[in-house]
Amino acid sequence: MRSFIATIALGTGIAFAQVPGGTGAPGTRPTTPGINPDAPQPSVNTDTQQMRVRVDDKKFLRDAAMGGLEEVELGKLAAEKGGIDAIKQFGQKMVDDHTKAGEDLKQVASAENINIPDALDAKHQARIDKLSKLSGAAFDRAYIKDQVKDHEQDVREFQNDAQNGNDTAVKEFASRNLPTLQQHLTMAKDLNKGNSEQASADRSRK
């Protein structure tokens, strides 16, 4: 009889050992101390879901309109006050491209009944006034440095709305104009790099 009981106990012990990570009876789910496996678990928000919640198509379009107006005015300054031809040409491209994008934006805003600004506010005008006081190389450095920063932000915002926007027409506007902004960013970075290299060369000659 003792031998029979020992055999049963041994078999039971083997069965327990075969339950992955468990110490309870066969067939029971392994648990972590202090956690109820049957309790509802909190949902985990992914970065994409969080971004989707933050997208405001109307705000995006208004900000894009204001940014476009500013880029046109800054481009006019660059075309006039740039110290080198490359800056002047870049400035004129900003005028042309952002004027075109602005017309596209107006059509979308009108169709979607979204009010957008048609003139610069005090904050953006002050920035233009500040740059207008510079000229030559000083203007070039300040202008193109700002252009890199501005277009990095523009690309992020347009990508976000193109991917996560709620209004189809606004999303399509963002998608259409994103490649142009990416091109602007690449050009601005190249010009900024050229300015930095030229400044270093000038310092070494002194």
N, C-alpha and C positions, 0 to 999 in steps of 0.2 A: 504493500500500500504506500509506504514511504517513497519507494522508487517511482510509483505512478504519479504521486503528488509533485515530486521533484521534477519529473518530466514535463508536467503541465506548467509548473512555474517557470522552467527554463524556456518552454515554447512561448509563454506569455512575454517573458523578458525579451526574447528575440523579436516578437511582433512589435513591442514598444520601440525597440531600437531602430526598427525599419521606418518609423514615422519620421519624416524629415524635420529636424529641428525641434521635435516635440518630446515631451516627457509624460504626456497624458495617455489616455486609453486609445487603442487603435481606431483610426478613422477620424479623430478629432483634429481641428485645425491648430497649427502651432500659433502661440500667442506671445506677444511681448509684454512683460510685466507692466501693469499700470495702464494698459491700453485695451479698451473693449473692442474686439474685432467686428462686433455687430453694430457699433455706433456709426452714424453717418460721418464720412470724412469730409473735411473742408475742401472745396474746389480750388484748383490752382490756376491762376490767371497767367497766360503766356504773355510775352512782351507784345505780340501782335494784337492780342485782345485788349491789352491796356492802351496801346496806341489807337485802336479803333474807337475806344470810348472817348479819347481825347480829341478826335477829329471834329472840327467845327467848320463845315464847308463855307458858311457865310463869312466867318472871321477870316478864313484862309483867303477868300476872294477879295475881301476888303484890304487885307494886308498886302496882297499881291498888287492890287491897284495902286496903293500908296507907294509901294516899293518901285513899281514901274514908272510912276511919275517922277520919283526921285532920280532913278537911273537915267531918264531922258535929260533932266536938267544937269546932272553931273556929267553926262556925256557931252552936252553942249559946251560945258566949261572945259573939258579935256580937249575937245576939238579946237577950242580957241586958245587955251593957255598951256597946253602940253609943251614940254621942253624938247621932245623928240617926235619925229613923225610917227613912230610906232604907237605912242600914247594918243596922238591926235587921231590916228586911224581907228584905234580901239574905241575911243570916245565916240566917234561918228557911228561905229557899228552898234554901240549901245543905244544911241538915239534911234537908229533905223529899226533894230530888232525889238526894242522895248516899246516903240510906237506901234509896231505891227502887233505885238502881243497884247498891248493895251486895247486895240480895236477888237481883237478876239475876245478879250475879257469883258468888254462892254456888252457885246452881243450875248454872251452867256449870262451875265448879270441881269440884263433886260429880260431875257427869256425865263429866267428863274425868279424874277421879281426880288432881286437882291440889290439893296442900295449900296453904292460904292462911292468913295471920295473922288472928286474931280479936280481937287487942288491940294497942294501940300499943306500939312499942318505946321504949327510953329516949330515943333521938334525937328522935322525933316528940313524945313527951310533954314533953320539955324545951322545945320550941318553944311548946306550948300554955301551959305554966307561965309562960313569959316574957311572952306576950301577956296572960295573966290578971292581971298586975300593973299593966296600963295601964287607963285609963278615959277616957271622953269623947272629945274631939277627938284626943288622942294615940293612943288605941286605934284610932279610925277610920282614921287615916293609916297606922299600922303594919299593921293588918289588911288593908285594901284593897290596899295596895302588894304585900303578900305574895300576895294572891289573884290579882292580875294575873300575877305571876311564876309562881305555881303552875299556873294554868290555861293559860298559854302552853306550859309543859312538858307538861301533860296532853294538850292538843290535838295536839302533835307526836307524842307516844307513841301515842295512840289512832289517829291517821292512819296512822302507820307500820305498826302491827299490822293495821289494817283493810285496808291495801293489800298488805302483804308477809308477813303471818303465815302459818304453816304449818298450824295447827290451825283447821279450818273453824268450829267452834263458838266459839272465842276470837275469830276474825276477825269473826264476826257480832255478838258482844257488843260489840266495839270500834266497829263500824259503827253499832249501835243507839244507843249512848250518846254518840257523837261530837257530834251536833247539840246536845245539852244542854250539853256542855262548851264548845262554841263560843258558845252563848248566855251562859253564865256569864262567859266571857272578855269578851264585849262589854259586859255589865253592869258588870263590875269595872273595865274601862277607863273607862267613863262616870263611875262613882263616883269613881275616882281623879282624873280630870280635874276633876270638880266640887270635890274636896277641895283640889286645887292652886290652882284659881281663888279659892276662898274664903280660903285661906291668904294669897294675894297681896293680896286685898282687905283682909284684916285688917292686914297689914303696912303697907299704904298709909295706913290710917287712924291709925296710931300716930305 
